[in-house]
Amino acid sequence: MLGVGLLVLLLLAVLAIPVLVLVAAAASHWLPGRLRGPRLFAYGLLWLAAESAVAVVAFVLWVASGFGWAIHRPTFQRAHRATLRWTLEVLVRAARRLFKLDVVTDGEGWSPLDDGVPGSTNAMLVLSRHAGPGDSLLLMETLMNRDHLRRPRVVMKNTMQLDPMVDVYFHRLPSAFVDPHPESGDDPEARIAELAADLGTEDALLIFPEGGNFTPRRRSKAIGSLRRKGLDEAAERAEAMEHVLPPRPGGVLAALDAAPHADVVFVAHTGLEHIIGVRDVWRAIPQDKTLHMRWWFCDADDVPAGREQRIDWLFDRWADIDEWIDEQREASPA
């Protein structure tokens, strides 16, 4: 039913293209940038087409697996990952062309293409800053693309299930949808530990320790929460970081305990953080810009052993991310 609904929506959008293009072109008169409205409309149409295509593929795979009986077997897991990889490549490539975006990885830092160092366990725990609507997309594409071919396991908010592609594919692949609110009764740390326990040499567990996209309001709220819990030292360290939310250590500690063999990679990026809501996507989608990424690698043997030491280490790395973002802003002022 989901696939049929998406196909019907896509058909209606195609039939309405002449009218929608005129509306988008007229709206561009009040928007900065050249032809912003048609560009956004074209990308939205492509996204809808991709969602429809992967929904059809998901249905075919479900039937081929014996109506779901063998859906978790390696053959069908590979098929789902290949479909996701293709879809992400198409969406990222289209975004680069339509919006003239360039994604640059800082040459001074570690690159995801540098893994496989002799002696490395090569299982990977990826801890990323969370800011802007496209960071998850870019990270997933980087980890899964043809140069890298990682098998990502992703920890996401349960609201991400509203996206049909995410809902179907990440329920079939190893992943965790968590509810961060204590009153929900969910146990995110236990679910993350379960997800990390059997990480293989080609796997990458992706976690966003901040728990949500950065905004000044969320930063103030997070610092206040630390104060109320009596975590004054953590609050002071969070106040010293202007561009990130304080990391929540629970899920990270659970993953480290469950996968002591995994190397750890920290990821920073900048360029999308000013896009917070739907209005910002419409008004401020970046055009003719360079999005910067930076990766820091830590061998599994270099991860601190004690709980408090690991929390300090996590905050230290987040301070590095904050400092790097500040440097990028000074080098490329808006």
HUGIHU-V662247 format. One record per residue. N is the residue number from 0. RES is the residue in one letter. PHI is phi in radians with two decimals (999 if undefined). PSI is psi in whole degrees, 0 to 359 (999 if undefined). BURIAL is + if it has 9 or more other C-alpha atoms within 8 Angstrom, else -. Layout:
N & RES & PHI & PSI & BURIAL
N & RES & PHI & PSI & BURIAL
//
This chain:
0 & M & 999 & 321 & -
1 & L & -1.09 & 313 & -
2 & G & -1.07 & 319 & +
3 & V & -1.10 & 316 & -
4 & G & -1.07 & 318 & -
5 & L & -1.14 & 320 & +
6 & L & -1.13 & 320 & +
7 & V & -1.11 & 317 & -
8 & L & -1.10 & 319 & -
9 & L & -1.12 & 317 & +
10 & L & -1.06 & 316 & -
11 & L & -1.10 & 320 & -
12 & A & -1.14 & 320 & +
13 & V & -1.11 & 315 & -
14 & L & -1.10 & 330 & -
15 & A & -1.61 & 5 & -
16 & I & -0.92 & 312 & -
17 & P & -0.98 & 315 & -
18 & V & -1.18 & 316 & -
19 & L & -1.15 & 324 & +
20 & V & -1.13 & 318 & +
21 & L & -1.09 & 318 & -
22 & V & -1.12 & 315 & -
23 & A & -1.11 & 320 & +
24 & A & -1.16 & 320 & +
25 & A & -1.13 & 320 & +
26 & A & -1.13 & 331 & +
27 & S & -1.10 & 338 & +
28 & H & -1.06 & 330 & -
29 & W & -1.77 & 6 & -
30 & L & -1.99 & 145 & +
31 & P & -1.22 & 156 & -
32 & G & 1.58 & 158 & -
33 & R & -1.50 & 121 & -
34 & L & 0.94 & 43 & -
35 & R & -1.09 & 318 & +
36 & G & -1.05 & 306 & +
37 & P & -1.04 & 325 & +
38 & R & -1.12 & 314 & +
39 & L & -1.13 & 320 & +
40 & F & -1.11 & 317 & +
41 & A & -1.09 & 319 & -
42 & Y & -1.21 & 321 & +
43 & G & -1.08 & 321 & -
44 & L & -1.16 & 319 & +
45 & L & -1.10 & 318 & +
46 & W & -1.05 & 315 & +
47 & L & -1.10 & 320 & +
48 & A & -1.12 & 319 & +
49 & A & -1.12 & 316 & +
50 & E & -1.04 & 318 & +
51 & S & -1.16 & 317 & +
52 & A & -1.12 & 315 & -
53 & V & -1.24 & 334 & +
54 & A & -1.16 & 319 & +
55 & V & -1.12 & 315 & +
56 & V & -1.07 & 318 & +
57 & A & -1.06 & 320 & +
58 & F & -1.16 & 317 & +
59 & V & -1.08 & 317 & -
60 & L & -1.14 & 324 & +
61 & W & -1.13 & 316 & +
62 & V & -1.14 & 314 & +
63 & A & -1.12 & 334 & -
64 & S & -1.48 & 13 & +
65 & G & 1.44 & 42 & +
66 & F & 0.98 & 43 & -
67 & G & 1.66 & 352 & -
68 & W & -1.08 & 319 & -
69 & A & -1.97 & 24 & +
70 & I & -1.12 & 336 & +
71 & H & -1.69 & 7 & -
72 & R & -1.29 & 156 & -
73 & P & -0.93 & 320 & -
74 & T & -1.04 & 315 & -
75 & F & -1.37 & 331 & +
76 & Q & -1.10 & 316 & +
77 & R & -1.10 & 321 & -
78 & A & -1.12 & 319 & +
79 & H & -1.15 & 318 & +
80 & R & -1.15 & 321 & +
81 & A & -1.10 & 320 & -
82 & T & -1.13 & 315 & +
83 & L & -1.08 & 316 & +
84 & R & -1.05 & 315 & +
85 & W & -1.08 & 315 & -
86 & T & -1.11 & 316 & +
87 & L & -1.13 & 320 & +
88 & E & -1.06 & 316 & +
89 & V & -1.11 & 313 & -
90 & L & -1.17 & 318 & +
91 & V & -1.21 & 317 & +
92 & R & -1.08 & 319 & -
93 & A & -1.16 & 320 & +
94 & A & -1.09 & 319 & +
95 & R & -1.09 & 319 & +
96 & R & -1.34 & 314 & -
97 & L & -1.17 & 321 & -
98 & F & -1.83 & 5 & +
99 & K & 0.93 & 53 & +
100 & L & -1.76 & 144 & +
101 & D & -2.13 & 127 & +
102 & V & -1.83 & 119 & -
103 & V & -2.08 & 129 & -
104 & T & -1.62 & 127 & +
105 & D & -0.96 & 119 & +
106 & G & -1.18 & 344 & -
107 & E & -1.40 & 339 & -
108 & G & -1.65 & 177 & +
109 & W & -1.24 & 147 & +
110 & S & -1.99 & 149 & +
111 & P & -1.08 & 344 & +
112 & L & -1.43 & 355 & -
113 & D & -1.57 & 0 & -
114 & D & -1.24 & 173 & -
115 & G & 1.50 & 20 & -
116 & V & -1.07 & 136 & -
117 & P & -0.92 & 130 & -
118 & G & 1.60 & 349 & -
119 & S & -1.38 & 141 & -
120 & T & -1.17 & 329 & +
121 & N & 1.35 & 348 & +
122 & A & -1.19 & 148 & +
123 & M & -2.36 & 133 & +
124 & L & -1.92 & 115 & +
125 & V & -1.84 & 119 & +
126 & L & -1.97 & 115 & +
127 & S & -2.11 & 147 & +
128 & R & -1.08 & 150 & +
129 & H & -2.16 & 108 & +
130 & A & -2.76 & 122 & +
131 & G & 1.64 & 159 & +
132 & P & -1.36 & 348 & -
133 & G & -1.92 & 2 & -
134 & D & -1.20 & 320 & +
135 & S & -1.09 & 318 & -
136 & L & -1.07 & 313 & +
137 & L & -1.12 & 318 & +
138 & L & -1.13 & 315 & -
139 & M & -1.07 & 317 & +
140 & E & -1.12 & 320 & +
141 & T & -1.12 & 317 & +
142 & L & -1.24 & 330 & +
143 & M & -1.76 & 349 & +
144 & N & -1.10 & 173 & +
145 & R & -1.11 & 337 & -
146 & D & -1.36 & 341 & -
147 & H & -2.08 & 310 & +
148 & L & 0.98 & 45 & +
149 & R & -1.36 & 157 & +
150 & R & -1.84 & 94 & +
151 & P & -1.32 & 143 & +
152 & R & -2.08 & 127 & +
153 & V & -2.09 & 137 & +
154 & V & -1.74 & 120 & +
155 & M & -2.30 & 157 & +
156 & K & -1.13 & 149 & +
157 & N & -1.13 & 339 & -
158 & T & -1.18 & 341 & -
159 & M & -1.15 & 344 & +
160 & Q & -1.20 & 349 & +
161 & L & -1.19 & 338 & -
162 & D & -1.41 & 121 & -
163 & P & -1.01 & 317 & +
164 & M & -1.10 & 315 & +
165 & V & -1.09 & 315 & +
166 & D & -1.04 & 311 & +
167 & V & -1.25 & 307 & +
168 & Y & -1.26 & 321 & +
169 & F & -1.48 & 353 & +
170 & H & -1.45 & 338 & +
171 & R & -1.57 & 335 & +
172 & L & -1.77 & 158 & +
173 & P & -1.04 & 120 & +
174 & S & -2.91 & 173 & +
175 & A & -2.49 & 123 & +
176 & F & -1.72 & 120 & +
177 & V & -2.11 & 151 & +
178 & D & -1.87 & 112 & +
179 & P & -1.29 & 351 & +
180 & H & -1.38 & 127 & -
181 & P & -1.00 & 325 & -
182 & E & -1.23 & 350 & -
183 & S & -1.24 & 337 & -
184 & G & 1.44 & 359 & -
185 & D & -1.29 & 153 & +
186 & D & -2.11 & 82 & -
187 & P & -1.02 & 322 & +
188 & E & -1.12 & 319 & +
189 & A & -1.14 & 321 & -
190 & R & -1.22 & 323 & +
191 & I & -1.17 & 318 & +
192 & A & -1.06 & 319 & +
193 & E & -1.11 & 321 & +
194 & L & -1.21 & 327 & +
195 & A & -1.50 & 341 & +
196 & A & -1.05 & 324 & +
197 & D & -2.01 & 34 & -
198 & L & -1.02 & 127 & +
199 & G & -1.68 & 180 & -
200 & T & -1.18 & 343 & -
201 & E & -1.84 & 3 & +
202 & D & -1.61 & 152 & +
203 & A & -2.40 & 119 & +
204 & L & -1.63 & 117 & +
205 & L & -1.77 & 121 & +
206 & I & -2.24 & 142 & +
207 & F & -1.90 & 94 & +
208 & P & -1.11 & 341 & +
209 & E & -1.26 & 338 & +
210 & G & 1.46 & 358 & +
211 & G & 3.08 & 169 & -
212 & N & -1.13 & 144 & +
213 & F & -1.22 & 132 & +
214 & T & -2.49 & 153 & -
215 & P & -0.98 & 322 & -
216 & R & -1.14 & 316 & -
217 & R & -1.13 & 324 & +
218 & R & -1.08 & 312 & +
219 & S & -1.08 & 319 & -
220 & K & -1.13 & 319 & -
221 & A & -1.16 & 319 & +
222 & I & -1.13 & 318 & +
223 & G & -1.08 & 322 & +
224 & S & -1.12 & 320 & -
225 & L & -1.10 & 320 & +
226 & R & -1.09 & 314 & +
227 & R & -1.12 & 331 & -
228 & K & -1.45 & 359 & -
229 & G & 1.40 & 14 & -
230 & L & -1.63 & 66 & +
231 & D & -1.14 & 321 & -
232 & E & -1.12 & 318 & -
233 & A & -1.12 & 322 & -
234 & A & -1.12 & 319 & +
235 & E & -1.14 & 320 & -
236 & R & -1.17 & 323 & +
237 & A & -1.16 & 322 & +
238 & E & -1.13 & 332 & -
239 & A & -1.36 & 347 & -
240 & M & -1.80 & 113 & +
241 & E & -1.58 & 339 & -
242 & H & -1.97 & 2 & -
243 & V & -2.36 & 160 & +
244 & L & -1.47 & 151 & +
245 & P & -1.10 & 134 & +
246 & P & -1.19 & 143 & +
247 & R & -1.59 & 114 & +
248 & P & -1.35 & 342 & +
249 & G & -0.94 & 307 & -
250 & G & -1.16 & 322 & +
251 & V & -1.13 & 315 & +
252 & L & -1.09 & 320 & +
253 & A & -1.10 & 318 & +
254 & A & -1.17 & 319 & +
255 & L & -1.14 & 320 & +
256 & D & -1.16 & 322 & -
257 & A & -1.39 & 335 & +
258 & A & -2.30 & 66 & +
259 & P & -1.13 & 346 & -
260 & H & -1.47 & 353 & -
261 & A & -1.51 & 136 & +
262 & D & -1.28 & 158 & +
263 & V & -2.07 & 135 & +
264 & V & -2.19 & 129 & +
265 & F & -1.78 & 139 & +
266 & V & -2.20 & 131 & +
267 & A & -2.10 & 151 & +
268 & H & -2.67 & 157 & +
269 & T & -2.59 & 147 & +
270 & G & 2.33 & 341 & +
271 & L & -2.06 & 357 & +
272 & E & -1.18 & 340 & +
273 & H & -1.37 & 352 & -
274 & I & -1.68 & 104 & +
275 & I & -1.84 & 314 & +
276 & G & -2.14 & 183 & -
277 & V & -1.06 & 321 & -
278 & R & -1.06 & 321 & -
279 & D & -1.20 & 323 & +
280 & V & -1.04 & 318 & +
281 & W & -1.24 & 318 & +
282 & R & -1.54 & 330 & -
283 & A & -2.25 & 22 & -
284 & I & -1.01 & 130 & -
285 & P & -1.19 & 138 & +
286 & Q & -2.27 & 145 & -
287 & D & 0.93 & 47 & -
288 & K & -2.22 & 161 & +
289 & T & -1.91 & 124 & +
290 & L & -1.69 & 127 & +
291 & H & -1.79 & 141 & +
292 & M & -2.26 & 149 & +
293 & R & -2.44 & 136 & +
294 & W & -2.10 & 135 & +
295 & W & -2.05 & 130 & +
296 & F & -1.80 & 139 & +
297 & C & -2.35 & 119 & +
298 & D & -1.11 & 147 & +
299 & A & -0.95 & 324 & +
300 & D & -1.22 & 343 & -
301 & D & -1.67 & 359 & -
302 & V & -1.30 & 130 & -
303 & P & -0.98 & 153 & -
304 & A & -1.58 & 319 & -
305 & G & -1.45 & 156 & -
306 & R & -1.04 & 308 & -
307 & E & -1.13 & 322 & -
308 & Q & -1.12 & 323 & +
309 & R & -1.20 & 323 & +
310 & I & -1.13 & 316 & +
311 & D & -1.06 & 317 & -
312 & W & -1.08 & 318 & +
313 & L & -1.10 & 316 & +
314 & F & -1.15 & 324 & +
315 & D & -1.07 & 316 & -
316 & R & -1.19 & 325 & +
317 & W & -1.19 & 327 & +
318 & A & -1.13 & 323 & +
319 & D & -1.07 & 317 & -
320 & I & -1.08 & 315 & +
321 & D & -1.06 & 317 & +
322 & E & -1.13 & 319 & +
323 & W & -1.11 & 318 & +
324 & I & -1.07 & 318 & +
325 & D & -1.07 & 318 & +
326 & E & -1.10 & 320 & -
327 & Q & -1.13 & 321 & +
328 & R & -1.18 & 323 & +
329 & E & -1.20 & 325 & -
330 & A & -1.32 & 329 & -
331 & S & -2.31 & 73 & -
332 & P & -1.10 & 145 & -
333 & A & -1.20 & 999 & -
//
